[in-house]
Amino acid sequence: MLRTILGNSEVSLSLVQSRAWSGATAVRVVVEVHLANGLPSFTLVGLADIEVKEARERVRCAIQSSGLAFPVNQRITVNLAPADLPKDSGRLDLPIALGILAASGQLDGAALGAYEFAGELSLTGALRPVRGALAMALAVQADAQPARLVLPAGNAEEAALVPGACVYRAVHLRDVVAFFAPKAASDSGTAHPDQPPQGWSRLQSSPRTPADIGPDLREVKGQAGAKRALEIAAAGGHSVLLCGPPGSGKSMLAQRFAGLLPEMTDQEALESAAIRSLAGQFNINQWGQRPTCMPHHTASAVALVGGGVPPRPGEISLAHHGVLFLDEFPEFQRSALEALREPLETGTIRIVRATHRAEFSARFQLIAAMNPCPCGYLGNTLPACRCSPQQISRYQGRLSGPLMDRIDLHVDVAALASAELLRAADGDTSASIRQRCASARTFAHARQQCSNRELSGHATDLFCRPNAAARALLQASAARFGWSARSTQSILKVARTIADLAGEPSIGTGHMTEAMQYRRLVRPDL
């Protein structure tokens, strides 16, 4: 806090650090509070959104309700720097209140410099959680000299998941004021009260415990072919399209797919949780668990890929390092489905608007499910299909060729007869399949440092070399069925995954034959 005297007027200035969002990046924001004699006013500048501007009333009431002195007879100017960065939400309430209290001499301004603050204030002075705490902690830890974080209860536990983060939890504005009171400041400028306030505590990072893998694939009766396809997809990171009549088990299979994926690494868990935290959807009880996002088929393109002003992550980013399950695949808007094409290839989504630009991670596995026709019973005897050829063609035509090209595994899920369903034996558990998939991924990463799905260009030619017989088989089939270059590359990657599951160093004709079975149209006989 800086005090100067100009003429007969005393001017006070304080600086408090916080963060604001630019896409998925937490940018440092300095809250500058200036107090001067003059007509009483409270001005807030620095490209603040409506929620931030409303902080003036929340801060005033919170300070007064906490039994502290609000400078009612002075001219208050609050600047949020940098001025060209949009700021939204109530996360800056606490920094603004602390800046006012420091400028008025009620806090030790020098002690605030080693900390970053975020939190919304209620009118009583209680702190309320805000979104993005874990992503904020990751951004702070990336600095050369990480600051200490002061966050509300609920946010502090979330931020403490970041290894090495120094996080303090505060319940009320009075707790923060008591910790940074002038009498508690040491010569080094860091607050060290003899007895911390009752609502103030430092949180320690705790080791991550293994996450629950969710419902078991063993609960799905029969469907050995579909289960095999899901195992291949989990081992290689491939996308899957499940096609079958209603009630055949497509949704059950998709909802259990995340349990087949290998356990998340610490870095993957942090990246996934940070995006969900930014969207306000992080649940600490699901820490380390791969997400499964299941948007309704009425979702718009913006809901899927993200957008808005300022840009926010969509469902594909919320499914980062997890699963995006799109049921009733052809019923989604055409624009929404086509927007998935680039993220499926690159693992990122770039949102560009006239005044905003943002990039969000979106490395997800797509599991789509659809019926073969509008009524769903194409190919069945009972009940029989009632759709005309034109209706079937129009329904399947909603999925474009470029989008189908990017889906590696096309799987028919046939309906089981009731007698077969009742006598079907239990299959492999999700845990056993997960172990096989993890072994295959470990094999692939040791060879190429990425999953088979992520191979591109020269890497595919280098690591997915079939033997002479398998190569000849692929060339003949590609010429016969007119497969595109992308489809051919996809078959090579799937065959490489099948070979990895078998522990084979090279791709043989058996691996290639199985991989080609998954590369076909929804109903090629139409």
N, C-alpha and C positions, 0 to 999 in steps of 0.2 A: 504494500500500500504506500502510495506516494502522496505527500501533502506539500503544497506550495502556496505561497501568499502572493497574490497579484494585486497591488494597490491595497484596498481595504477588504478584498475578497479572499477567502480561503478556498482552495481547490483541492479535492481529494480524488485520487485515481487508484483503482485496484484491478488486478488481472487474475482471472480464474480459467483453468483449462477444462475443456470437455471435448466431445466428438459429435459430428453430424455425418449424415450419410450421403454419399455420391455413388449411386448404384449399389454395389456390394462392398464398397470401400468406406471405412470409417476414417474421415478426414478430421484432423485436429482443428478445433475451434477455440479461439481465445475470447472469453467474455470480458470486455473492458467496461468498467463502471466508473462514471465520472460524476462527482457531486460538486455543485457550485452554488453560491448564493444567487438568488434571483426569484422570479415568480415560480411557485411550486408547480412542478410538472414531472412526468415520467415518460420519457421518449425512448423507444426501442428501434434501433436501425440495424441494417445488415442483412437484407433480403430474407426477412422472417415471414413465415407462413402464418395463417390465422391462428393456429394452435399456439404458436410461439408468442404472438402479440397478446393473446389472452393471458399470458403468464404475468402480465403487469398486475392484474387483479388477484390472481392466485398468490403471487409472491407477497403482495401487500398484506393480504389477510393472514397468510401463514406466519409472517414475521410478527405481526401484532398478536395473533393467537398464541404464539410461543412465548409471550412475555418479553419480547425484544423491542427495541426502539426503531421505528421506521422514520426516516428523515422526511417528515411531511412538509417542512418549511424550506426545502431545498430543491434545486433543479437537478433531476436525475436523468442522465443520458447513458444508455446501455448500447454498446456496439458489439455486434457478433462478427468477428473477423475469421476468415476472409469474407469481404462484403459481397463477392460475386457467387458464393456458394449458397444455394437454397437450404433453409433450415425448416424442419417441420417437427411435429409431435411436441410433447411436454417434457422431453429429456433435459432441456436447458433451464427448467424452473429452479432446481437446486443450485447450479452455478450462478444464476442471476441473483438469487437471494444471498448467497455467500459473498458475492462481489459487492452488493450493497452494504452488507454488514461489515465487510473489511474496509470499504471506503469510509464508512462512518466511525471506524475505530473500535468496533465491537469484536473484531476478530484480528488475529495476527496474519496480515496479508502475506508476509514473507513465507510463513509455514505452508500456505496453500500452494506454492509453486511446485512442490514435489508431488502433487496429487492431481488426478483427473476425476471429475465428478459428473454424475448423470442421475436424474431422478425427477419424477413429477411430484409436485407438492399439492396436498389437499388444503382446504381452507383452515384446517386445524393445525397444519404444520407436519402432519404425518407424511412419510415418503411412500410413494406408489411406484411399482415396477414399470419399466419401459421396455420396448422391444430392442433387440440387438445387443444385449449385454455381452454375450459370449463372443460375438464378432468384434465388439469393441475391445475386449480383453486380448484377442488375437492381434489386433492392430497395435495395441499398446506394447505387447511383447515383441513385436517386430522392430520397434524403435531401438536405436543404439543404447539409450539410457531409459529403460522402461519406467514409467511413472507408476505410482500406487493408485489403485482404483477405490473410490468410495461409491457404493451403490446401495439401493434399497434392498430390503429383504425380498427374496425371490430372484432378484437379478444377481446378487452377490454369490449365491450358491452356484448359479449358472456360470459366472465368470471364473469361479475358482476351479472349474474343470480344466482350465488351460494350465499346463505344467509351468511352474515357476512364477505364476502371476501372484502379485501381492494385492489382495482384495480385502477391503473392510466393509462390513455390513452395518448400516445405520437404519434405525426404525423411524426416527423423528428428527426434524430440523434441530431440535434442542441437543440431540446427541452429537451432531456434527459441530455445533457451536461450542459445546462444552469441551470437545477434543481440541479445537483450534482457538480456544480463548487465549488472550495475550499472556496471561500468567502461566500458561502451560507451555510456552515456547522456549526452546533451548537456544543457546548461542548459535548453533548451526542452522537455525531457522526451521527445524522440524518439530512438530508438536509431540510432546511426551508427557501426558498427564500422569500423576501418581496413581490415580484410580480411574480407569476408563469409564465413560458414562454407561448407564445400565443397558441402553439399547445399542451399544457400540461393541463390535467384536471383529477380530481378524479371522478369516477363514483359511484353512489349510487345504491344499490340493489332496484329493484322495485317489488311490489307484482305481482304475476302471475294472469293474467286475464283468464277467462274461454275460452277454445279453441273452434274453430268452429268444429262442428262434421261432416262437409262435406256433400256430397249428401244424400238426404233423401230416406229411404227405401220405402216410400209411392209412389215413382215414378215407382216402379216395379209393373206392373199390375198382378193380380192373384197370383199364386204360394203361396197359404196360407200354404201348407205343408212345403215348403222350408223355408218360413219366420219363421214358428214355430221352425224348426230345428236350424236356426241361432240364435233365441232368447235363446234357450236352451244352445247353444254353448257359447253365450256371457255371460250368467248367471253363467255357471260352468267352463269356460275356456277350453272347449273341442275343438278338431280338427274336421274338416268337409270335406267330399268328396261329391261334387255335380256332378251327372252324368245325362246327358240328351243330346238331339239332338242340333244341331247348332241353335242359335237364340232363345233358350228357356228362356234366362235371367240369365244364370249361372254367367257370368262376372258382370252383373249389381248387382246381389245379393252380390257377393264377395266384390266388390268395395265399398259397403255401409255397410259392416260388422263392420268396425272400429267405425262407428257412434253409434253402439249399445252398445259398451263397456263402463263401468263406467268411469267417469272422472279420469284422472291420479292423483295420489298423488304427492306431491312435490318431494319425494324421487324417485318415478318412472320416473317423468319427467326429473330429473337430470341424472339418470342412462341412460335413453334412449338418451338424448341429448349428454351425454358425449361420447357415442360410435359413434354417428354420427359425432361429432366434431373430434374424433380421425381419422375418415375416410375422413374428409374434406367435409362432406355433410350436416352439420348443417345449418339450416336457422332459424334465430331468429324469423321470422314471423310465424313459425310453432311450437314455444315453447309451450309445454304442450299438443300438439296434438299427438294422437297415430299414429305411422307411419304405412303405408301400403306399403310393398315392393312387387314389381311385376316383378321378373326377367323373361327374355325370356326363352323359353324352350331349347334353345341352350346353356344355362349357364352350365359351368363345375362344378365339385364337389368343386374345390377350390373357385370358385366364390360364391357358396352357403354357404359353411361352413367356409371359410377363409383360409389363408395360405400365401405363398410367403416368401421372405427373405428380411427384417424381417417380421414375421407373421402380417397380417392385418385382421380386421374383415370382414366376409362375409355377405351375405344377411340375414342369420338367426340372426346374431347379430345386424345388422342394424334394424331388425324388433323387437328388444327387447322391451317387454311390448306393442307390437303392433301386426300386422297381416302380415303373409307371404302368399301371394296369388300365387299359381302355376297353371297357366292355361295350358291346353293341358298336363295334368299330365303324361300320359304314354310316351309322346314324350321326356321327359327329359332323360338324360343319366342314365343308370341303376346305375352306381357308385354314381352319384349325389343324386339319390333318396335314396339309401341305407345309404348314409352318414347322412341322416336326422333322422335315427332311435334313436341313442343315445341322441341327443339334445332334441327330443320330450319327452323323458323320464326324463332327468336330468335337462334341462334348462340351460346347459352350453356346451361349445365345447372346448376340449383340443387339441391343435395343437402341435404335437411333431415332431421335425426335428433333424437331427444329431447335429446341433449347436444351435438350438433355441427351446424354449418351451414357449407356451403362452396359456392362458385360457381366453375365452371371454364369457360373459353372452349371453344367447340365449333363453330367456323365451318368446316364441312367440306362437301365435295361427295360426295353419296351416289351410288354406282354399284352397282346391284343386278342380279343375274342369276338367272334361274329357267327351269325347263322349263315347257312349256305344260300338262303333265299329269304324274301320278306316274311313268309309264313314260318320258315325254319325247318321244314320237313322234306326238303329236296333229297331224293334218294331213298326215302323211307317207304315202307309198304303200309304200315299202320302207325299213325295216321298218314294219309297220302298228301303229297304236295298239291296245293291249290293254285299255285302261281303260274302265270303264262311265261313263255320264253322271253318275251319283251320285259316283263317285270323282273325276271331273274337277271337278265343282262343289264338292265338299268341299275338294279341294286348292287351287283358286283362291280359295275362301272364307276361307282362312287370312290373306289380305291384306285388311284392313278398308278400307272406303271412305274414311275420313278420312286413312289413311296413303297410299293411292293418289292422293288429291287433292293431296298435298304433293309428289308426284313429277312433275316438269314434262314429261319426255319418256318416252313408252312406245314402245319400239322392238322390232319383230320382226326377229330374226336368223335368216334361213332357212339351212338346210344347203346347201352347194354340192355339186353333182355332181362326181365325181372328174375327169371330162374338163374341166369348167369350172375346177376348182381347179388343174389342171396347166398350163392355158394362160393363166391369169389374169396380167395384167401388174402390175408394181409400181405402187402408188399414190403419193400424196404422202408425203413424209417427215414425221416428227414436227416437225422444225425448221421446215419451211415452214408447216405448219398452226399451229404455235405462234406464228409471226410474224404470221399473219393474226388469230389470237385476241388477241394483244397489241395489235394496231392497233385492233380492235373495242373492247377494254376501255378503251384510251386515249380513244377517241371517246366512250364512255359516261361515263367519269369526268370528262371535260371538260364534259359536259352536266349531270351530276347528282351527281358526287362519290361514286358508289358503283356497284357492278355492277347489272345489270338484275334479278338474282335478289333483291337486297336492297331493291328498291323496294316501298313499301307505301302504302296509303291514297291520300292526295291526290297523292303523288309519282307513283304509277302513272298517275293520270288526267292529270297534267300532262305527263309525258315519254313516255307510250305512246299518244299520240293517233293512231288510224288515220284515213285519209281516209274520205269518206262511203261509198264502195263497200265498203271493207274493214269498216267498222263495221256496215253492213247485213248483210254476209255473216256476221259473228260473231254478231249478234243472232239471225239466222234459225237458225244451227247450234246455238246455246246452247238455244233454245226446242225445237228438234227432238230433241236428244240429252239434254236435261235436265241440262246441266252446272251445277254449283254456282257460286256467286259466286267461290270460290277458284279453281276450274278456269278460269273465264273470265278472271280476273286473270292466271293462269299463262299462258294462251294469249297474252294481250297482251304479257307480258314476253318470251316466246319469240319472238314476231313482232318485237318491238323489237330483239332480239339478231340475228335474221336480217337485218333492215334495216341494223343496224350493220356486219355482215360485208359487206354489199353497198355500204356507204358511203352509204346513202340517209338523208336527214334525216327522212323521214316513212314511216309504215307503209302499204304498198299491199296490194292484193288478193293478189298473188303471195306476199308475206311472210306474210299471214294464212292463206292456204290451206296453205302448208307447215307453219306452226305448228299448225294444227288436225289435221294428219295424225298428230301425235305425242300427241294427247289422246284416248285410247281405252282401253277395257278390254283385259285380256290376250287374251281370245278373245270378242269381242262376238257371235259367231254361235251361242254356246251358250245 
